[in-house]
Amino acid sequence: MTNPHFLDPDWWRHAVVYQVYPRSFADADNDGTGDVRGITEKLPYLADLGVDAVWVSPWYPSPLLDGGYDVADHRDISPDFGTLADADAFIARAHELGIRVIIDLVPNHSSWEHPWFKAALAAPPGSPERDRYLFRDGRGEHGELPPNNWGSIFGGPAWTRTTDPDGTPGQWYLHLFDISQPDWNWANPEVPAMFDDVLRFWFDRGIDGFRVDVADSMAKHPDLPDHVVNPHTGFGSNDKEPGAPHWDHPGVDEIQRRWRAVADAYADTELGGRIFVAEAYLDPIERLVEYVRPDRLHTTFNFDALISEWSAASQRAVIDKTIPAHESVGAPTTWVLGNHDNVRVATRYGKPTTGRDYSVAEPLESAGDPIELGAQLIAMPTDLAIGRRRARAAALLELALPGSAYIYQGEELGLEEVEDIPEHLLQDPAWERSGHRVRGRDGCRVPLPWSGAASPFGFGVDAEPWLPMPAHWAGLTAEAQAADATSMLTLYRTALRLRRERGDFRTDALAFHPLDGGDVLAFTRGDGTLVVVNFGADPVTLPAGEVLLASADLADAKLPSDATVWLAV
């Protein structure tokens, strides 16, 4: 084992976590789809990369109508991905290599293929089976109108009407996401009890934690009232302002405390306690950090860092508000630049607009829907040379900040968003639900290139991958980059080694450092590490110090545009 922090009970406070999207990581059985055995075979690569944990996106049985987030069975592995025995072997091998394992928990909704939803459809209105979900009679003279005006995140209404056994129209069911994802009724005690069992099922198999999908959505206002209309969609807004009836509603806290109690019961086991990381787009940050109070979840993604534009002022504003807010509740910060829901970093930073300027004091009306934001970005032209240069600099900025950090698979290779997937191959539900207006998230989910000169680039042997891979990725494979001292992969490996070795990065100490000239962000970590990021167009003269790592070549002790350096001072 090469990870000296593996058995630290507080490993999660400074962990670097690598996200695996299992369908697109590695295809061991050569059927065009990634699988659990493929992940297991690549664990030595992740150990060499230097990560502390791996987060696996949903691997459960699913019709894959929303990339696996439509779960049909929370206690099994999709046959497309393998078996429970494969999962057990993966967990054991990861632990042997000093890597913790986090998997997804999807608590807002199930698949319409879930046995409980099938039973609900077969049962009459008012039955116990239907009460596990949110079924309601429609409005209008004949119930022909949805129960309220809520809109789906993926477009269209958030309600779908059922058909009774005699063929007549029946009740409606709520789905804040795709039609295939009916929302659970968390007010029914059977639902939280079932999820308690799910947590224990995976904790008992050795899982170290859960990433909680849409952690702010489970509780709804009991009256399911209409919401303020979004003029662009005509449906109730999905903005997450305080008081929204279906986001961050009172009751979420009780659910999270219940989960924390389940996790804390494992504190005395060999691997220590289990942890949670929340996915929640909430503003202002004071609302978000409520989720990581000591009796609730452990960490929460900081999406402000992901949404922020590429400028010193905006990045400084994010850091200035994020660290104190988390310190106020005793939680570490959690930095994230990309994931399976967002345009890839190299593409996003190569756009004319790179994000929101957080240095502007105006309140944010919405934390931003990632799918809509992605659609806006894809419509813009991309300069990949600039994008990759900034992605290298952003990686060293993220990995230098206190707290934990997440890396989405392929970021360490500098992969770009695949923006030209043929329309007939698009699978994200946003494509159909938006009337072919929003292409969705498939572009960041294209399988990884591992080796070779042609598709499937070692993802499998010769089977056509489930999404097409660009031919020019031959120069971006892990094999090609491992032999290149200047590659993105080498940069990540070196950064993660230094982050693990240097005590300055194991502390929470950060102090901004005054540096004259340009659009520059500079700060010290601990007692002896200075981090400088040049967001401006002109080179910046560096203070004296030993160069530990730089994202670009330095000349005459100057840091070029769109670059980051770590200095020992």
Secondary structure, DSSP 8 states (H G I E B T S, - for coil): ---TTTT-TTGGGS-EEEEE-GGGT--TT-SSS--HHHHHHTHHHHHHHT-SEEEE---SS---TTTT-S-S-TTS--TTT--HHHHHHHHHHHHHTT-EEEEEE--SB--TTSHHHHHHHHS-TT-TTGGGB-EE--BSTTS-B-SS-BB-TTSSBSEEEEE-TTSSEEEEEE-SS-TT--BB-TTSTHHHHHHHHHHHHHHHTT--EEEETTTT-S---TT-----B-TTTSSB-----TT-SSSS-TTHHHHHHHHHHHHHTTTTSTT---EEEE----SSHHHHGGGGSTTS-SEE-BHHHHHB-SSHHHHHHHHHHHHHHHHTTT---EEES--TTS--HHHHTTSS--SB-TTS-S--S----HHHHHHHHHTS---HHHHHHHHHHHHHHHHHSSSEEEEETTGGGT----TT--GGG---HHHHHTTSS---SGGG-S----SSSSTTTTSSSSS--SS---GGGGGGSHHHHHT-TTSHHHHHHHHHHHHHH-GGGGS--EEE----SSSEEEEEETTTEEEEEE-SSS-EE--S-EEEEESS--BTTEE-SSEEEEEE-
